[in-house]
Amino acid sequence: MSKHLFISPEEAADRLAIRELVEEYAHCADRRDAKGQMALFTADTHFVVYMNANDPTPAQELDSREALAPVFADLNQYDATTHFVGQSTIFTLAANRGTGELTAWRTMYSSKMRSDV
């Protein structure tokens, strides 16, 4: 059951905008648009990646938009990728800041290898 009895139109718009931001991230990734991906983040972004749900230690932790460049460029090694955006939770939402968590699944294909992550 939802914890929200009422959501203002402004909060609903913010939540939709966050979901669309996540979807744009996946769209850019699958089209190798690293500049587009980077533009989705603030200059002082805090980007954390967990690869193992049973391990509380992040696989990657980056603290700036510029630090994301090599991560996004790494996708160029694959012939194709598909990012499936799953569950997303917004923990906090304020006027100009929010925190949340996203679960996603990525499939990569290379003529040299196949890997599901």
N, C-alpha and C positions, 0 to 999 in steps of 0.2 A: 504494500500500500504506500502511496506517495505521502511524504511528510508535508506536502504543500496543500493547504486548503484553498489558497488563493495565490495566484501569481499575477503580478501587475503586468500590463502590456509591455512596459519597459524591460522587466526581468525576462519575460518570454522572448522578446526581441534579442536580448543579450545572450540568452541560452541558445537560440537559433544561430546567432552570429558565431558563437564558439563552435557549434557543430559544423557550420559551413567552413570555418577556418580549418578544422581538422580534415574535412573532406578535400579542401583545396591543397593541403599539404600532401595528401596521398596522390591527388591528381598531378601535381608538379613532380613528385618523385617518379611516377610511372612514365612521365614524359621527359625525364632528365633535365628539368628546368630548375637547376640549383639556385639560380638568382631569384626565381619566383618563390622557391621554398624559403630562402633566407629572408626575403622581404616580409614573410609572415611573422617573423620574430622581432622582438625589441632588441635594441643594441646590447642591453644588459640581461639578455635571456638566461634562464637557468634550465638546461635541457638534460634530462636524466633518462637513461634507457636501462630497463631491466630485461634480461634475456631468460631468466630462470625464476619462475614464480615462487620457488622454495628458497631462494637465496635473497636475503634483504640487502645485499651489496649490489650497487648498480654496476652494470657492465661498462657503461660510459656515463660521464658527468661533465658537461661543458657549460661554461659561464659567459659566453658572449656570442653574438650573431656570427662574427667572423670565425669563431672556432668551429662552426657548423660546416664550413665550406668543404673540408676534406671528407667529412662524413657523407655529405650529399654527393660529392664527386665520386665517391667509391661505388655508387650505383652504376657508373659508366662501364664497369667490368661485365655487366650482364647484358644479354641481348634483349631481355624483356623482364619486367617485374610487374606484379599486381599486388597492390596493398588493399586488404579488406579491412575496413574500419568497423570495429565491433562496439562493445559496451564503452560508454564514456560517462564519467561521473564528475560533476562539478561540486567541489567541496565548499569553496567560498566564492562569493561573487559580490564585488563592491563597485563603486562608480567607475574606477579605471583599472581594476586589478581583479584577477580571479585565480584560483588554484583548482586543479582537477587531475584526473587520471584517465588514460585511454588504453584500451586493449585492442591491439591490431595484429593481423597476421599478414605476412609477406611471403609471396612465392617469387623466386628468382629463376630465370632460365638463361643458361649460357650454352652455346654449342659445345663448350668444353666440359660442362658439368650441369647437374641439376641439383637444386637444394631447396628445401622447404624450411622456413624458419618461423 
